[in-house]
Each structure stands twice: as C-alpha cells, then as structure tokens.
C-alpha cells in the first residue's frame, strides 16, 4: 500500500473536496454580488462563510468534523500568507521608511489605549486581574490582512495613509504578540522573569532585523543568480513561494504570527528584478486561497455563543472601546500629513489576529465559553464594519478632491510627467500617475484606464502590463545594449518626449478619436507629429503582417524624424519575427 493511500484512510477525502468546492464557489459568488452592490468583496466572503457555516445552513461544519476544521484552517492560513506576501510585494521599503516614525507612534497608541481600556472594562465586569490582562492584550490586535485587502481593492495602497496603516499594523501585531506572550505566561505560571520578557522582545526584533537585511542585501541578488541559471521561468516563482513559507516558519519560531514572515518575504521579493513575473505566477494562487481565508472567519463564527444575553453586554462594551482605541491611534501621526480618521479606521479590524488571540485564551484555559464568545463577537463586528467605513471615507475624500477645481492639463505637465516616468522605477508609475491626477485631468485616459482595470488580467499584470510600449521604451533607454539597432534609431531621433507620448497613447487608447483628444490635451504643439507617428506605426505593422512581410517604400519617404519615431513605436510593440522586415526598412536611415 502506498504512503498516500494509507494516509488517505485517516480522513474522508471526498468530504474535504466537497467542502472546499462549496467554499470556493459560494465565496466567489458572494464576492461578485458584493462588488455588484458596491460593497467590498471581503465583506461578501465573510458573510458567505457565516451562511454556509454551522451558525446558519451548516453546509460546512468544522465543529462536527475535525478533518473539515483542519482543511479550513490550513487553506485559510495559506490564503492569508499569500495575501500578506502580495501586500509586501506592493510595498516599497524606501516609502515605508519615510512613514516609519508616524507608523510606529500609531502602533504604540493602537496597542496601549486598547490594552488599558480592555483591562478596565473586564475589571469593571468583575473579572480577575489575570483574565482582565488577557482581555486587554486581545484588544491590541490589528488585522493587516483585512485592511490590506480592502485598500488594494479600492486602489488606495499608494496613499501615504495606507503605508502608515500597514506599517503600523505590522508593528502593532509584533507588539501585541509580545504582550500576549508575556501575559499568557503571567496568567498560566503566576509570574514571569525579566529574562523571558527580554528573550521575547529580542526574538521579535531579531527576526525583523535579520529578514530586513536579507531583503535589502541578499535575496534580490540571489534571485538574479537563480533566474540566470534556471532552465524554467517558473523556477523563480516556486522559489519565492518557498521563501514565503520559510520566512513564515521563522516568524513562528520567533513567537510572531506567520503573516509577519509572509509580509517580510513580500518586501524582499519586491526588491528583485523578477518581482513582476513572480506576482504574475503567484497571484492566481491567491485568487483561490485568499477568499477561503475570509470565508473561514465567517465559518468559525459561533453566532449562538455570541448572542447569549450574558455575553452581549460585555461584547458590546469591548467592541466600543476596541473601535475607539484604534480611532484614537490615528492621532499618532501628530503634525505629519495624513488623514487621522482614515488611519484610525484602517486600524480597527481584529480579523485573523484577533481570532488567534481569542483561541490561545480558550486553549490555555484562561477564557471560559462566555468570555471567548464576547471576544469573538468583538472580532467579528470590528472586521465587518471596517470595509464599508474605509470605502465611505475614501469616497468622501475623493468627492472633496473633485470639488476642488483642477488646473487644465498643459504641455508643461506632460514634460514633467514623462520626465518622471522615464527617470524613475517603473514600479512607481502608478503612484506618479495617481499623484499627478492624470486620469482626472485627461478624462479620456481615465475612461481608458477604467476599461483596462475591468479586464480579468489587470490585477495580474498591473499598470506596467498595460503601458507596455512605454515600459519597453524605458528599458531600451536605460540599457542601449538590449537592441543596438533600436538604440541607434532612438539616438538619431534625439528628443524622445514625443515618442514617449505616442507610446503612452498607443498603450492604453483604442479609439482614434480619443487618441486625437489625448494628443491635443497633452501636447497640442506636436499634435500632427504624434498622430502621424501613430498612423505610420500602424501602417508598418499591417505591412509586415501581410503576405509579403516588408514595408513598402512609399511609407518611408516622409520626414525622417516621423519615420524613425514610428519605427521605434512599431519595433517596441511588434512580435519578434516581424523585426527583421522593420529593421530592413529603416537600415538606410540609421
């Protein structure tokens, strides 16, 4: 008998696969319905979990079946690990460092105020000092996963407030887990030595310092070497997932949550040259497992235990102080720029971290069923209210921006925009375009980008995948050795700003009339040149795709600048096997 066959006798594989099928389908349908009625998808997935869980229909019942419980726990953990990896991948260590001080202050307030308030509330309800300490510690948690998912869905990860919230949430979890470790030892053993406290703090800080140094100095170079010798392009994707699991395990050994390790792994991979390909490879995996995690929060919610009269009073007060404690944390930014209320709202959800805290209390015998139910209700309410509050706050913020009259777009804005795009890392393009309000000030660009975002592959390829021509132009400007023929043409053209505008329009605009409007808005004095470049480039592409793959001489008799600019645009976007015909057509010009 094979090892796999003997192992399968210990559990009901058909039951597990059937339950997984239900979770994936119902969570996906709920997310689609949530988006349809303009509420965050994560909210739909949590509610879907409640509906199919033991509290409602009972289609998924981890209470009666340990195999199902283990499956939900395992796949949910993989989901949240992938989510935090993706969040880390989107973050920039340099940008995170810029908000380091306000993020740390927000985290400190977000831990100390809920801890003190939770201790006070539990004491007022007659609980012992040890139990009150634990309840206070449980209120310190912040779910970086919930907030990150909502901010990502709302395209708000580029905001300064988002970086503060995510940095503070990570610091918050580190501090909260240190406090929890100390409190558990105090409650279960009656006392704790100073050496244990210092060991706990040292392990946490040591993990963050070591993984941070690896992220900056070792992993990006190692990935480049691995990718160079690997025979398959997917090898680096598999290595990235393995690194994420390894960092998660190291975080656990340092007495931190697995998700802290996943976040640090994402930061490390995000600094590698291969990060776009890695994101493209792992994002589909996240599309499957991340909804399972959010559905698992609903599945594990015991509504019967939560809504007992003896539980409701304590749960209500704990929920109120839990919300207020995190809202107050927003004032930690002091005079630094940022929306204090938005930051406070982002810190509210307890999510998976709150569930971990409550589960530890129950397993250690610190909490009885009623106290556990009160904490679960607090976790569920704070998790459910955050997505709509964030959406509402961001919508009001956008409305207030829209009420401020925008300056008309000018050629000077175009020069500044493309100077910044071509001289900065392509990963920062979406922040640049958002900061300069290109989509609002050039409406045709905004409409086109909305259409691209609705495409199924947008989240996998991101903005760079939809600015392909401009991205390729930057690559060849940065490294002329990539294509000597193309580089000579670029040198002959000299001023590439007009070519860059043509590449930008060609990448995202599909309609000729919209292309004309964008060119008129962005560079009116060069309108004719831009439109001729776009038109001639299309004619060249059509010619080399025909039965006689060559460029007719009559297309090459115009202005040399226009002809070479059209060739550059065509060469950047045409398939490789058409290049020889294009190169032959302009060989006499370069």
C-alpha positions in Angstrom: 0.0 0.0 0.0 1.4 3.4 -0.9 2.1 6.1 1.6 -0.6 8.3 0.0 -3.2 5.6 0.1 -2.5 4.7 3.7 -2.7 8.4 4.7 -6.0 8.9 2.9 -7.6 6.2 5.1 -7.3 8.6 8.1 -9.7 11.2 6.6 -12.6 11.5 4.2 -11.1 13.0 1.1 -14.5 13.2 -0.7 -15.9 15.2 2.2 -12.9 17.6 2.3 -13.0 18.2 -1.5 -16.8 18.7 -1.4 -16.5 21.2 1.4 -13.7 23.0 -0.5 -15.8 23.1 -3.6 -18.7 24.8 -1.7 -16.4 27.3 0.0 -14.7 28.4 -3.3 -17.9 28.7 -5.3 -20.0 30.4 -2.6 -17.2 32.8 -1.6 -16.6 33.7 -5.3 -20.3 34.3 -5.9 -20.6 36.4 -2.7 -17.6 38.5 -3.7 -19.2 39.1 -7.2 -22.5 40.1 -5.6 -20.8 42.3 -3.1 -18.9 44.2 -5.9 -22.2 44.4 -7.8 -23.9 46.3 -4.9 -20.8 48.4 -4.3 -19.5 46.9 -1.0 -16.0 45.4 -0.6 -15.6 41.8 -1.8 -14.0 40.8 1.5 -17.3 41.6 3.3 -19.2 39.3 1.0 -16.7 36.5 1.6 -17.0 36.7 5.4 -20.8 36.8 5.2 -20.7 33.8 2.8 -18.7 31.9 5.4 -21.4 32.7 8.1 -24.2 31.5 5.7 -22.5 28.1 4.8 -21.1 27.6 8.3 -22.6 25.9 11.4 -24.3 29.1 12.5 -26.7 29.1 9.5 -27.0 26.4 6.8 -24.4 24.1 8.2 -23.1 23.1 4.8 -19.6 23.4 6.3 -19.3 22.2 9.9 -15.8 22.2 11.4 -17.3 21.6 14.8 -18.6 18.1 13.9 -15.8 17.1 11.6 -12.1 17.6 12.6 -10.9 16.9 9.0 -13.0 19.9 7.8 -11.7 22.1 10.6 -8.1 21.2 9.7 -8.8 21.8 6.0 -10.4 25.2 6.6 -7.6 26.2 9.0 -4.8 25.1 6.6 -6.2 26.6 3.4 -7.2 29.8 5.3 -3.6 30.1 6.6 -2.2 29.6 3.1 -4.6 32.3 1.9 -3.6 34.9 4.4 0.1 34.1 3.9 -0.3 34.7 0.2 -2.3 37.9 0.9 0.4 39.4 3.2 3.1 38.3 0.7 1.2 40.3 -2.0 0.9 43.3 0.3 4.7 43.2 1.0 5.3 42.8 -2.8 3.4 46.1 -3.4 5.3 48.0 -0.6 8.5 49.9 -1.1 11.0 49.8 1.8 12.1 53.3 1.0 8.5 54.6 1.1 7.8 52.6 4.3 10.9 54.2 5.9 9.5 57.6 5.1 6.5 56.9 7.3 8.4 54.9 9.9 8.1 57.4 12.8 4.3 58.1 12.4 3.6 54.5 11.8 5.4 53.5 15.0 3.6 56.1 17.0 0.2 55.0 15.6 1.1 51.4 16.5 2.1 52.3 20.1 -1.1 54.2 20.7 -3.1 51.5 19.0 -1.6 48.9 21.4 -1.6 50.9 24.7 -5.0 52.5 24.6 -7.0 49.3 23.7 -4.9 47.3 26.2 -5.7 49.7 29.1 -9.3 50.1 28.0 -9.8 46.3 27.7 -8.3 45.7 31.1 -10.5 48.4 32.6 -13.7 47.1 31.1 -13.0 43.5 32.1 -12.2 44.6 35.6 -15.4 46.6 35.8 -17.4 43.4 34.8 -15.9 41.6 37.8 -13.1 39.6 36.1 -9.9 38.8 37.9 -6.7 40.8 37.3 -5.1 38.0 35.2 -8.1 37.5 33.0 -8.5 41.3 32.6 -4.9 41.4 31.5 -5.5 38.8 28.8 -8.7 40.6 27.5 -6.7 43.8 27.3 -4.0 42.1 25.4 -6.5 40.5 23.0 -7.9 44.0 22.1 -4.4 45.2 20.9 -4.6 43.1 17.7 -4.9 44.6 14.3 -5.6 42.6 11.1 -3.3 43.8 8.5 -4.9 41.3 6.1 -8.4 42.8 6.2 -7.2 46.4 5.7 -4.7 45.5 3.1 -7.3 43.6 1.0 -9.8 46.5 1.2 -7.2 49.2 0.4 -6.0 47.0 -2.5 -9.5 46.5 -3.9 -10.1 50.3 -3.7 -6.7 51.0 -5.4 -5.6 53.0 -2.3 -2.4 51.3 -1.4 -0.4 54.2 -2.9 -1.8 56.6 -0.3 0.5 57.8 2.5 -2.2 56.9 4.9 -2.2 53.3 3.6 1.6 53.0 4.1 1.2 54.3 7.7 -1.6 51.9 8.4 0.2 48.9 7.0 3.4 49.7 8.7 1.6 50.4 12.0 -0.4 47.2 11.7 2.7 45.1 11.3 4.3 46.9 14.3 1.0 46.6 16.2 1.0 42.8 15.7 4.6 42.5 16.8 3.9 44.5 19.9 0.6 42.7 20.5 2.1 39.3 20.2 4.9 40.2 22.6 2.4 41.4 25.1 0.3 38.3 24.6 3.2 36.0 25.2 4.1 37.8 28.4 0.5 37.9 29.7 -0.1 34.2 28.9 3.0 33.3 31.0 1.9 35.5 33.8 -1.7 34.1 33.8 -0.7 30.4 33.5 2.5 30.4 35.6 1.7 33.2 38.1 4.8 35.2 37.4 7.4 35.9 34.7 11.1 36.6 34.9 12.7 39.6 33.2 14.9 37.3 31.1 11.8 35.8 29.5 10.4 39.3 28.6 13.8 40.3 27.1 14.0 37.0 25.2 10.6 37.5 23.7 11.4 41.1 22.7 14.8 40.1 21.4 13.4 37.3 19.2 10.9 39.5 17.6 13.3 42.4 16.9 16.0 39.9 15.8 13.6 38.4 13.3 12.7 41.8 11.8 16.3 43.0 11.6 17.6 39.8 10.1 14.9 39.4 7.5 15.1 43.1 6.7 18.8 42.9 6.0 18.2 39.8 3.9 15.5 41.6 2.0 17.9 44.5 1.2 21.2 42.9 0.6 20.9 39.2 -0.1 17.6 38.0 -1.6 17.4 40.3 -4.7 21.0 39.3 -5.8 20.3 35.6 -5.1 17.1 35.7 -7.2 19.0 37.2 -10.1 21.6 34.4 -10.0 19.0 31.7 -9.6 17.0 33.1 -12.5 20.1 33.2 -14.7 20.9 29.5 -14.3 17.3 28.2 -14.1 16.1 26.3 -17.1 12.4 27.2 -16.5 11.0 30.7 -15.9 8.7 29.2 -13.3 11.6 28.1 -11.0 11.9 31.6 -9.5 8.1 31.6 -8.8 8.4 28.3 -6.9 11.5 29.6 -5.0 9.5 32.8 -4.0 6.7 30.7 -2.5 9.2 28.5 -0.7 10.9 31.7 0.7 7.5 32.9 1.9 6.9 29.7 3.7 10.4 29.7 5.2 10.0 33.3 6.5 6.6 32.4 7.9 8.1 29.5 9.8 10.9 31.7 11.1 8.4 34.2 12.3 6.6 31.4 14.2 9.9 30.4 15.8 10.4 34.0 16.8 6.9 33.8 18.5 5.4 36.1 15.9 2.4 35.4 13.6 3.1 33.5 10.3 1.7 36.6 8.4 4.6 38.8 9.7 7.0 36.4 8.0 5.0 36.4 4.8 4.9 40.2 4.7 8.7 40.4 5.1 9.1 37.8 2.3 7.0 40.0 0.1 9.2 43.0 0.9 12.3 41.0 -0.1 10.9 39.7 -3.3 9.5 43.1 -4.2 13.1 44.4 -4.5 14.1 41.7 -7.0 14.2 42.3 -10.8 11.9 39.3 -11.2 9.1 40.6 -9.0 6.6 41.2 -11.8 6.9 37.7 -13.1 6.7 36.3 -9.6 3.5 38.3 -8.9 2.1 37.1 -12.2 2.8 33.5 -11.2 1.5 33.6 -7.6 -1.5 35.9 -8.0 -3.7 33.2 -9.5 -3.0 31.1 -6.4 -4.1 33.9 -4.2 -7.3 34.3 -6.2 -8.2 30.8 -4.9 -6.9 30.7 -1.4 -7.4 34.3 -0.1 -11.2 34.1 -0.3 -11.0 30.8 1.6 -9.4 32.7 4.5 -12.0 35.4 4.7 -14.8 32.8 4.3 -13.2 30.8 7.2 -13.7 33.8 9.5 -17.4 33.5 8.9 -17.4 29.7 9.1 -15.7 29.8 12.5 -18.0 32.4 13.9 -20.3 30.8 16.6 -23.3 33.2 16.5 -25.2 31.2 19.1 -22.4 31.7 21.7 -22.0 35.3 20.7 -25.6 36.3 21.2 -26.3 34.9 24.6 -27.6 37.7 26.9 -24.7 37.2 29.3 -22.2 37.7 26.5 -23.8 40.6 24.7 -23.3 43.3 27.4 -19.6 42.6 27.8 -19.1 42.2 24.0 -20.8 45.5 23.3 -18.6 47.5 25.6 -15.5 45.7 24.5 -16.4 46.4 20.8 -16.9 50.1 21.6 -13.6 50.5 23.4 -11.9 48.4 20.7 -13.1 50.8 18.0 -12.4 54.0 19.9 -8.9 52.7 20.9 -7.9 52.3 17.3 -9.6 55.5 16.1 -7.5 57.4 18.7 -4.4 55.8 17.3 -4.8 57.9 14.2 -3.7 60.9 16.2 -0.3 59.3 16.5 0.8 60.9 13.2 0.8 64.3 15.0 1.5 67.1 12.6 2.6 64.7 9.8 0.5 65.0 6.7 -2.3 62.4 6.6 -6.0 61.8 7.3 -6.1 60.8 11.0 -9.6 59.3 10.8 -8.7 57.2 7.7 -5.7 55.8 9.5 -7.8 55.1 12.6 -10.4 53.3 10.6 -7.7 51.2 8.9 -6.5 50.0 12.3 -9.9 48.9 13.6 -10.3 45.3 12.3 -9.1 42.4 14.5 -9.6 39.7 11.9 -7.4 36.7 11.9 -5.0 38.1 14.6 -7.9 38.7 17.0 -9.1 35.1 16.4 -5.6 33.8 17.1 -5.5 35.7 20.4 -9.0 34.5 21.5 -8.2 30.9 20.5 -5.0 31.0 22.6 -7.0 32.2 25.6 -9.5 29.3 25.2 -6.9 26.6 24.6 -4.9 27.7 27.7 -8.0 27.7 29.9 -7.8 31.5 30.5 -11.2 32.2 28.9 -14.4 30.4 29.5 -17.0 30.0 26.7 -18.8 33.3 27.5 -15.6 35.4 27.5 -14.5 33.6 24.4 -17.8 34.4 22.8 -17.6 38.1 23.8 -14.1 38.4 22.2 -15.3 36.6 19.0 -18.2 39.0 18.7 -15.9 41.9 19.1 -13.6 40.4 16.4 -16.5 39.8 14.0 -18.0 43.3 14.4 -14.7 45.2 14.0 -13.9 43.0 11.0 -17.3 43.6 9.3 -17.6 47.3 9.9 -14.1 48.3 8.6 -14.5 47.6 4.8 -17.6 49.8 4.4 -16.2 52.5 6.6 -13.0 52.6 4.6 -14.9 52.7 1.3 -17.2 55.5 2.6 -14.2 57.5 3.9 -12.2 57.2 0.7 -15.3 58.1 -1.4 -15.8 61.3 0.6 -12.2 62.1 0.3 -12.4 61.7 -3.5 -15.6 63.8 -3.6 -13.8 66.6 -1.7 -11.0 66.4 -4.2 -13.4 66.6 -7.1 -15.0 69.7 -5.7 -11.6 71.5 -5.9 -11.2 72.9 -9.5 -8.4 71.2 -11.3 -5.9 73.1 -13.3 -6.2 72.4 -17.1 -3.5 70.0 -18.3 -0.7 71.7 -20.2 2.4 70.7 -22.2 4.4 71.6 -19.1 2.5 68.9 -17.2 3.3 66.5 -20.0 7.0 67.2 -19.9 7.1 66.8 -16.1 5.1 63.6 -16.2 7.2 61.8 -18.8 10.5 63.1 -17.3 9.4 61.5 -14.0 8.2 58.3 -15.7 11.3 57.7 -17.8 13.7 58.6 -15.0 12.1 56.5 -12.1 11.5 52.9 -11.4 8.5 51.6 -13.5 7.0 50.2 -10.3 6.4 53.7 -9.2 4.5 54.7 -12.3 1.0 54.1 -10.9 1.9 56.3 -7.9 3.1 59.1 -10.3 0.1 58.9 -12.5 -2.2 59.0 -9.4 -0.3 61.8 -7.7 -0.5 64.0 -10.9 -4.2 63.1 -11.3 -3.7 62.2 -15.0 -6.9 60.2 -15.1 -9.0 63.1 -13.8 -7.3 65.9 -15.7 -7.2 64.0 -19.0 -10.6 62.3 -19.0 -10.0 60.0 -22.0 -7.1 58.5 -20.1 -9.3 57.9 -17.1 -12.0 56.2 -19.1 -9.5 54.0 -20.9 -7.8 53.0 -17.6 -11.2 52.1 -16.0 -11.8 49.9 -19.0 -8.4 48.2 -18.6 -9.0 47.7 -14.9 -12.1 45.8 -15.7 -10.1 43.3 -17.7 -9.5 39.9 -15.9 -5.7 40.1 -16.1 -5.3 43.6 -14.9 -4.6 42.6 -11.3 -2.0 40.0 -12.5 -0.1 42.3 -14.9 -0.7 45.7 -13.2 -0.3 49.1 -14.8 3.0 48.2 -16.4 1.4 45.4 -18.4 -1.0 48.0 -19.9 1.7 50.6 -20.6 3.8 48.0 -22.5 5.2 50.3 -25.2 6.3 53.0 -22.7 7.7 50.3 -20.4 9.7 48.9 -23.3 10.9 52.4 -24.3 12.3 52.9 -20.8 14.0 49.6 -20.8 15.9 50.4 -24.0 16.7 53.9 -22.9 18.1 52.5 -19.6 20.2 49.8 -21.4 21.0 50.6 -25.1 22.8 47.2 -25.4 19.5 45.4 -25.4 18.9 46.2 -29.0 21.7 48.1 -30.9 19.5 48.8 -34.0 16.7 50.3 -31.9 19.1 52.2 -29.8 20.7 53.8 -32.9 17.2 54.9 -34.0 16.5 56.4 -30.6 19.8 58.3 -30.7 19.0 59.6 -34.2 15.6 60.8 -33.0 17.2 62.6 -30.1 14.3 64.1 -28.2 12.1 61.1 -27.2 9.3 63.0 -25.4 7.1 62.9 -28.5 7.8 59.2 -29.0 7.0 58.7 -25.3 3.7 60.4 -25.6 2.9 58.3 -28.7 3.9 55.1 -26.7 1.6 56.1 -23.9 -1.4 56.7 -26.2 -0.7 53.5 -28.2 -0.6 51.5 -24.9 -4.0 52.5 -23.5 -6.1 54.2 -26.1 -8.0 52.1 -28.6 -10.2 54.7 -30.4 -8.7 57.1 -32.9 -10.9 60.0 -31.8 -9.8 59.5 -28.2 -6.2 59.3 -29.3 -6.6 62.7 -31.1 -8.2 64.2 -28.0 -5.4 62.9 -25.7 -2.7 64.2 -28.0 -4.5 67.6 -28.3 -4.6 67.9 -24.5 -1.1 66.6 -23.6 1.0 68.1 -26.4 -1.1 70.4 -28.8 2.0 71.9 -30.4 3.1 68.5 -31.6 -0.3 67.1 -32.4 0.3 66.5 -36.1 3.6 64.7 -35.4 2.1 62.4 -32.7 -0.9 61.4 -34.9 1.4 60.8 -37.9 3.7 58.6 -35.8 0.7 56.6 -34.5 -0.8 56.2 -38.0 2.5 55.3 -39.7 3.3 52.8 -37.0 0.0 51.0 -37.6 0.7 51.0 -41.3 4.1 49.5 -40.8 2.6 46.7 -38.5 -0.1 45.9 -41.1 2.5 45.8 -43.9 4.9 43.3 -42.2 1.9 41.1 -41.2 0.8 40.7 -44.8 1.6 38.0 -47.3 4.7 40.0 -48.3 6.3 40.8 -44.9 8.0 44.0 -45.9 7.5 47.7 -45.5 6.5 49.4 -48.9 9.0 52.1 -49.9 6.2 54.7 -50.2 5.8 54.6 -46.4 9.4 55.6 -45.9 9.5 58.8 -48.0 8.3 61.3 -45.4 10.1 63.2 -42.6 13.0 61.1 -41.2 12.1 62.1 -37.6 8.5 60.9 -38.1 9.6 57.7 -39.9 12.1 56.7 -37.2 9.7 57.6 -34.4 7.1 55.3 -36.0 9.7 52.6 -36.4 10.6 52.8 -32.7 7.0 52.5 -31.6 6.4 49.7 -34.0 9.6 47.8 -33.0 8.7 48.2 -29.3 5.3 46.5 -29.8 5.7 44.2 -32.8 6.4 40.5 -32.4 10.0 39.4 -32.7 9.6 37.6 -36.0 8.5 40.9 -37.7 11.6 42.8 -36.6 13.8 41.9 -39.5 11.4 43.4 -42.0 11.1 46.6 -39.9 14.9 46.8 -39.4 15.5 46.4 -43.2 13.1 49.2 -43.9 15.0 51.8 -41.8 18.5 50.4 -42.2 19.4 53.3 -44.6 18.2 55.9 -42.1 20.3 54.8 -39.0 
